[in-house]
Amino acid sequence: MTDTPEPNSCPICGEPNSCGLANPATATRPCWCFSVEIAPEAREQIPDDALNKACICPRCARGELPAKP
């Protein structure tokens, strides 16, 4: 069983993701992630249960991924 991803947290690193759609005040406008290119290495790190359900953070989107344990 998988948990629903937290809409305000990056599913890769757990930091705030600045998702515009998760914020009721900005939910009617496109999220920041709609207008940027997401680094391929970041896409590979998104857990399957979070795909298309939670934004990654800007840092991870640029490919500045956290170190693996």
Secondary structure, DSSP 8 states (H G I E B T S, - for coil): ------TTB-TTT-SB---TTTSTTTTTS--GGGGS---HHHHHHS-GGGTTTS---HHHHTT------
